[in-house]
């Protein structure tokens, strides 16, 4: 096992990796931008190194600088988390060439599955069902002819796409030329690659993915499914396992699980990955894409299957075999994850920025929070506005839903940011969600004009936060007085005795 690794990421996933490393006795090095100088993960890591300004292109996407820090810190491996460089084959190659372990798949697998068209070809070769489509030419006239053969509506998709970028749905031939130009423009800006292809548009599909894992000895398994149909702007906001659909159809679960394993084996996949499928109204399933990394929603799999996927990643990257076989795995209970964003659902989910003045996280049986924030933190324009992931686990789906509603009601985020907490509660309470009758366009159709039931006064919220902060400060002052009575001092406002988080002797983060 590694003695020391570098985490090439930030926020809640960096905190998650640090905690897994602490349990395994692995020292961690965090890298941070100027905007993250006082972030929670930098305080929890054993070492923290500044790598550049706030802009990701000048910090978290600087693979050369991150690799240099890893070498200077005498790290043996790099964990990329998700996002940023996690699916960058060139970065993975550079890490391996430098003699370090990349805690993820082989660079060739990343490169192959990073292109939607090469991934489709690989899946067709492995006899994994794919959505009917066209990728032979980039010429508009060829794409127009192909769309007529596929049948409208069709999807225009970016070859290097993800997160809904470079994607357009087209209902008629007259709309296709403009959609092609628009998708190419967005793809070029987002990925530096304007290539596109066509797929048949599936009406009202469900989005169901399978967690896969492979080791260096060639063993590949799946850890069952996650339903990810609740999305806004093609991005997931609520995930659950087991899937409400597959609970009623064990045969379909087995078929999709076998297809997921076949997909991973076809590319000799090692470490954690996810095979994503779309399922139509007739329960036909089709390969959508593969994410060659750990997923944001991995905690629900951990709770239901009873494993720690980050520890598995570390052990497999260190050369250890997977600790069990497919037949040893089973699902227990039901888990749901809600992504808490700093965004305004009543205003097209626009990101919200500002300071979090007061934060209270719910605590209770079957409640887990993967968070990268604490009170006093600043939400900036530079990064994804994900604040935390709230996860609940119950004996069945209804219990998991009830626990989630309770946890959302008791999650307090006060300050200058708007959150999606009220929106998430309304989604959970909708009759279609309660019945498990959900598709990827559910939010678009059921919540197109959503407004919060009661508009909370921002002034009152700030006053409440200020009062809570004063009371919190008084509590810490009392604790400091008690420490002084034992010979400690709390005169310094930056004294570790007055802080909730960990601290490192001899290092100051975010202050000159």
N, C-alpha and C positions, 0 to 999 in steps of 0.2 A: 504494500500500500504506500501511497505517496506520503511524504512528510510535510510538503508545502505546495500549495497551488495558488495560481492567480485567477481571479474572477473577472472576466472581461465583460462586465455588465454593471447595472446599477439597480436601485429600487428594490421592490419586493423580491425579485428572483435572486438578487445578490444576497439578501438577508436569508432567503431559503437555503441557498447553497452553503453559506457560512455556518448555519446551524447544523446542517448535516455533517459538515467537516468537523465541527466542534465535537460532535458525538463520536466521530471516528478518530479523534486525536490528530487531525490534520491542521496545520497552520495555514492561514489565509492571507493573501495580499489583495486589497481592493484598489482599484483605480478610480479616480473621480475627476470630474470637470470642476471648473470654478463655481458653477451653479450648485454643485452637490457637495461643497466643502464640508458642510455640517450635517450631511444626510445620515440617517440611522445606520445604514450599512457600513459607512466609513468608520463609525464608532465601534461597531461590533467586530470588524476584522482585526487581525493581529497587527497588520501594517496597512497604511493607506498612502497612496502616491498620487499627486496631482499630475494629470496628463495633458491638460490644455483648457482652452476657453469653453464656454457653455455649448456652443454649436457642436452637434454630434460629429460633423465632418472634421472638426478640429480636435476631437477628443476620443469618443467611444468608437469611432470608425477608423481611427489611426492605428491600424494593425501593426505597423512597424514600431510605433512608440510603445504600444502595449507589450509586444514581444521583447523589446529592449528592457522594459521594467521587469518582466518575468525573469529574464536572464540575470539582471543585476541583483534581483532579490533571491536568486538561487532557487527558483521554483522548479518543480519537476513536471508540472502539467498546467494546462489552461482550460478552465471551464467557461464556455461562451454564453451560457444561459440561453435566452431566446431573444430574437431581434438582433439589431446591430450586426455583429460578425458571425452569428451562430450558424448561418447557412452560406457562408462565404468560403468556397472551396480553396481559393487562393490563400486565405488566411490559414486555413487548416493545413495546407501544404507547407506554408512557411513555419508553422509551429513544429511540425514533424521534422522538417529539414534542419531546424535548430536543435534537434535532439530532445525536445519536450514531447509529452503526450498530449494529444488533443482529445478532450473528454467529449467525444461525439463520434459520428461515423467516419468512414474512410472518405477522403476528399473526392474520389471519383464518384461515390454514391451521392454526395452532396451536389456535384456538378450535374450528374445525370438527371436527378429528380428535381433540380432547381429549374430546369427548362420544362415547361408544361408539355411541349410537343415531344421531346425525347422521352419524358416520363410516360406519355400515352403510348408511344411505340414500344417501350419496355414492357408495359402492362399487357398490351396486345400479344406480345411474344409469349408472356407468361400465362396467357389465356385468362386474364382478369378482365371482367366486363368493363368496357369504357363507353362513355356517351358518344353517339354518332357525331362525327365532326369532319373537319377538313383542315389540312395543314400543309398541302403540297406546294402552294404558291402564295406570294405576297401581292400579286397583281390584282387590282380591284375587279377587273372583268372576270378573273377566275374565281374570286371569292363570291362575286354576285351569282355566277352560275352554280357554284357549289351550294350556296344558301338555298337556291331554288330546289336543288335535289334533296337537301336535308329536310326542307320544309320549315316555314316560319311558324312561330317565332324562333329566332336563333340568338345565340350569345356571341358577341365579339369579345375575345379575351387576349390579354397580353401574354406572350410566350414566357416572359420572365416575371409574370404578375404575382400578386398576392394582396390580401386585404381589400379586395374589390377594386383596386386601381387598374386602369386600362380595361375595364369591363363595361360593355354596353349591351342592353337587350334591344333587339330590333324586331318590330312587328310586321314590317312590309318591305318589299324591295326598294321603294322610294326613300326609305329612311336609312338604308345601309351605307351609301357613300359618306354621308355626314358622320355616321357612327364610326366608320373605319378611320376617318381623319381625326376625330376627337379621341378615340382610343389610342391611336398611335402617338398623338401629342402627349397624352397623359403618361403613357408607358415610357416614352423617351425621357420625360422629366423625372419620373419616379425611379426608373431602373437603368436609364442610359441605353435602353434597347427598345426600339419601336416595332419589333416584329409582333404580329398578331396571328390568331387562328380562329376558326369557327367551331362552335359546338351547338347541338340541338338544345333549345331552351326547354327545360323540364318544368312543367306547370306544377306549382305547389308541392315541391319535394321536401323530404326530411333530410337533414344533414346528420349523418351518423358516422363516427370515426372509431377506429380500433387502435388501441395502444399496442405497439409491437416492440420487441426487444430481442437483440441478437448478441451472442458473445463471440470471442475470437476462436472458439473451438468449432463454430459452425452451427450451434444450437440456436433456433429461432422459435419464439413463442408469441402469443398475443395475451393481453391481460384484459380482454373483453372490451366492451364498447362504451362510448360516451355519446349521448344525444346532444347536439349543438345547434338545434333548429332555431332557437330564440336569438335573433341577430338584428342589429341595426346597421345600415349601410354596409352590408355584407361582412360585418364583424360580430363575433359572438359576445353575448352579454350574460346569458344564463346557460349552464351546462348541467347535465345530470347523468347518472348511471345507476342501475341499468336503464336502457332506453325504454320508454313506455310502449313503443311499438314491439320491441323484441321480447319484452316480458310476455307478450301474448303469442310470440312466434319463435319458439326455440329452434325450429328447423332453419329459419332465415338467419338467426344468430350464428348457427354452426356454419352455414354456407359463407357468410360474410367473414367469419373468423378464419376459415380455411383460405379464402381469397386474400386476406390480409397477410397471412403467413407466406402464401405463394408469392405475393408481391415483394415481400422483404427478402425471401430466399433468392428471387430472380436477380437481385443486385448484390448478393452476399452481404446483407446489411448487418452492421455491428452497432451496439448501443441502443439508445432510446429513439424511437421514431413513431410516427402516426400515419396510418393509411386512412384517408378520408373518402367517404362514399356519399352519393346522393341516392335516395330511395324514392321511387315514384309511387303514384297512387295504387298501382298494381303490385307493389312490393318487389319490383325489379330494382336491383341495385347496380350502381355504376361507379367506377373509380373516378375520383375528382382530382386529388393531388396527394403527394406525400410531403409531410413536414419532417425534415431530417434533423430533428432536435427534440428537446423536451417541450411539451405544450404548456401554455398558461394554465389549462384546466387539469393538469396532472393530479392535483390533490384529491379529486373525487375518486379516481382510480385507486389511489393509495388507501383511502378509507374503506372502500368496498372490498378490495382484494386483500388488504392487510400487508402492504409492502411499503418500502421507502424507495421510490424510483431514483432519487438523487444519489442515494448510497449505492444502488445498483449501477448507476452510471460510473461512479468513481471506481468501484470494484472491477467492473468489466474493462474500463480503460486501463486499469493496472494489470490486466491479464488474467483475472480470476474468472472462472466459469459462472454462468447463471446459477443461483442457489437452489433451483427446483426445476421441474419439468411441467409441461402443459397440463398433464393429468393431475398435478398437485394443486392447481389453481381453481378457485371458485369465488363466487360473488356472495357477499354477506350484507344484507340490508340495502339501503338506498342512500345516495349522496347527491347533493345539489350544490353548485357553486354560482354565486352572483358576483359579477365584477363591479366594484364600486369605482365609478369614474367621477372626476371633477369636470362635469359637463352639464348642460342645460337641456333636458329632453323636451321641454316646451319650446325650445328655440333651435330645432333641427340638430339637437345633440352637439351644439357648438361647445368646444372646450372652455373651461372656466379657470382663471388664474387668480392667485392671491395667497394670502397667508392663512394657515390653519391655526386659529387661536386656541381652540380647545378641542380635545379628542377623547372620547370615551368608547372603548371597544367592548362589545357584549361578551360575557363569560358565562358558560353553562355547559352541561353535559351534551356531547355531540356537536359542539360548536368549535370550529377552527378558523383562525384568521391568519392569512399570509399577507403581511403588510410591510411596506417600506417607509412608512411615515410615522411621525409623532407630532404632538402639539408644538407649535412654533415653526413648523416646516413651511417652506414656500413652494407653491405649485407654479411652475414657470411655463412659458410658451415653448420651451425647447424640446420637451419630451412628451411621450404618450401620457395622457392624463389619468392613467390607472392609479388609483390610490391604494387599493387593497383588494384581496379576494376573500369573500366570506363564504365559508363552506359549512354545511350541516350534514349530519349523518343520523339516520333513523332506522328503525326496524323495517319500515316500508315507506313508500313514496309519500303518503299522506302525512306521516310523522315527520319526514324530512322537510316537507313544505311548511308544516306548522312551526317547526323549529326555526326555519329560515325567516318566516314572517316575524316571529318573536325577536330574532336577532337583529333584523333590520329596524324594528321599532326601537330597539335599545342601542342602536349604533348612533353616536352623537358626533357630528362634525360641524363645529361652529367656526365662523370666520368669514373671510372674503370670498370663498369659493361656493359655487352651487354644485350639488351632487345629484346623482340619479337614484337616491335611496327611495324616495316616494314613488318614482316610476317603477322601480323593481317590485315594490309591494303590490302595485296595481296589476302588473303582469302576472305575478304569482296568484293573485286573487281572481283572475279572469276565468270564466267557466271553461273555456277551451283549454287553458293550461291545466286546470284542475283535472280535466278528463284525459289529459295527455294527447289531445288532438291538435298538434302543433306542426307548423311547416315554416320554411325559411322566410315566407312573406307575412307571417303572423303579425309582427310588430307594425309593418308597413300598413296593413289593412285595418287592424283592430285599434291602433293607437296613433293614427295619422294626425289627429287634432288633439292630442293629449295635453291636458293642463292639470297641475296639482289641485287637489280638492280644496286646500286652503293655502292661500298665499301667505307664507310666514313673513312677518316684518323683519327686514334685514337689520334695522336699527335695534330691535328688541333682541335679535339673535346675537348681535355684537355686544350688547350690554350684558346679556347672560354669559357670554364667553368671557368678558372682562371680569365679571364678578367671580366666575369659576376660577379664573386665573389668579385673582387676588387671594381667594380662599386656598388655592393650591399652594401659592407662595407662602401664605401664613403657615400652612402645614409643614412645608419644607423648612421654614425658619425655626419652627418648634423642634423639628428633628435635628436642625443644626445646633440649637441650644443644648439639646441632650448630648450631642456629640462633643460639644465644647466642655461639658461637665466631665467628659472622659478624656480630656486633654486634646481634643481636635479643634480645629478652627474653621469657621464658615464665613469669614470676612470677605473672601474673594468670591465675587458673583459667579466665577467659573470654577469654583471648588468642586471636585468630584463628589464630595459628601452631599452636595445639594442637587445632584443629577440622578436621573433614573437609569440611564444607560451605562454601559461599560466605559472604562477609560484606560488609557495606556500611559504609563509614566514616561516622561521625556518627550512626549509628542503632543503638539497642539494642532488641531484641525480647524482651518477656517479663520485663524487670527494671526496677525503679524506679531 
